[in-house]
Amino acid sequence: MATAKTKLAELIHGIKPYRAKKREQYMNDDQQDHFKAILNAWRQELIDDTEKTVVSMQDESINLPDPNDRATQETDRSFELRTRDRERKLVKKIEESIGMIDSGDYGYCDSCGVSIGIKRLEARPTANQCIDCKTLDEIREKQLA
């Protein structure tokens, strides 16, 4: 019997995984609604984290007398700002994915046009390539490095 903690771990940004029905059309309205809910929940989590960071940085604006403490505080702030910058870029990618749902292009590989797959999209809702094309891109990147 699954515990509440296990069931919580199964959620994707607070949303239950999609259960496909037999012979269901790929990226039908239910699936699009499902992924839009995941993307919106994820986006909101990132925005909430950003707001918490701003509040905490404003609260921690004290000038510490010890140079080591100030250096640690600056390092922590720098790390936090880099993290928030990456998350800002991720929010933009999430918004692009929501736009793709609205235009009917979500869930299909940008490179070859095949369906990306429900499980892959649940693992990486902003994925825009099927696993085969993504793997080939990664191999090419390694060869160029």
Secondary structure, DSSP 4 states (H G I P E B T S, - for coil): ---HHHHHHH-BTTBPPP-PPTTPPTT-HHHHHHHHHHHHHHHHHHHHHHHHHHHHHHHT----SSHHHHHHHHHHHHHHHHHHHHHHHHHHHHHHHHHHHHHT-TTB-TTT--B--HHHHHH-TT--S-HHHHHHHHHHHHHH-
